[in-house]
């Protein structure tokens, strides 16, 4: 249960962080803890829903961060 909750908290924090490096690290940690939470839930040690929510929001955070990074590179390179 702790891994699923931690995954969800890190994912929410990653979505609100302005620093791309920290947001990326929190997103990766959220997905990893979500997977650990799913494994624990399979053994009957926690909530599967929180783990899935952490994986989903962590993944969304990583996708948004990737779009921002690509957008910055395109903007800074002057591509039109």
MARKOL-947141 format. One record per residue (C-alpha): residue number from 1; residue in one letter; x, y, z. Coordinates in pm, whole numbers. Each point is the difference from the previous one (the first is absolute). Layout:
     k   r        u        v        w
   NUM   A        X        Y        Z
...
***
This chain:
     k   r        u        v        w
     1   X        0        0        0
     2   X      288      235       70
     3   X      146      -36     -351
     4   X     -332       79     -168
     5   X      -57      307      217
     6   X      357      122      -48
     7   X      -35      -54     -375
     8   X     -313      214      -14
     9   X      154      277      212
    10   X      318       13     -212
    11   X     -204        5     -321
    12   X     -208      294      119
    13   X      313      185      111
    14   X      170      -72     -333
    15   X     -290      157     -188
    16   X       32      324      192
    17   X      376       47        2
    18   X      148      269     -223
    19   X      346     -158      -12
    20   X       11     -252     -284
    21   X      274     -217      149
    22   X     -175      -40      334
    23   X     -338      -56     -168
    24   X      153     -274     -215
    25   X      160     -168      301
    26   X     -325       13      198
    27   X     -194     -137     -298
    28   X      238     -295      -37
    29   X      -12      -62      375
    30   X     -381       12       -8
    31   X      -18     -263     -274
    32   X      256     -222      173
    33   X     -181       20      334
    34   X     -330      -63     -176
    35   X      139     -322     -147
    36   X      128      -99      346
    37   X     -346       79      139
    38   X     -165     -223     -261
    39   X      229     -286       97
    40   X      -82       53      367
    41   X     -372       15      -80
    42   X       27     -331     -183
    43   X      126     -150      328
    44   X     -293      157      185
    45   X      203      273      168
    46   X     -163      315     -127
    47   X     -235      183     -229
    48   X       30      -69     -371
    49   X     -188      320      -85
    50   X      254      233      157
    51   X      285     -176     -179
    52   X     -176       27     -336
    53   X      -80      367       65
    54   X      367       65       80
    55   X      113     -172     -319
    56   X     -255      189     -210
    57   X       71      345      141
    58   X      375      -62        1
    59   X      -15      -99     -366
    60   X     -206      308      -86
    61   X      255      214      182
    62   X      284     -158     -201
    63   X     -183       56     -329
    64   X      -69      365       81
    65   X      363       50      105
    66   X      118     -159     -325
    67   X     -225      234     -203
    68   X      136      301      187
    69   X      361     -110      -59
    70   X      -61      -59     -371
    71   X     -181      333      -24
    72   X      291      179      163
    73   X      248     -160     -238
    74   X     -210       94     -302
    75   X      -48      355      127
    76   X      365       50       86
    77   X      125     -150     -327
    78   X     -211      247     -198
    79   X     -174     -268     -205
    80   X     -309      117     -181
***
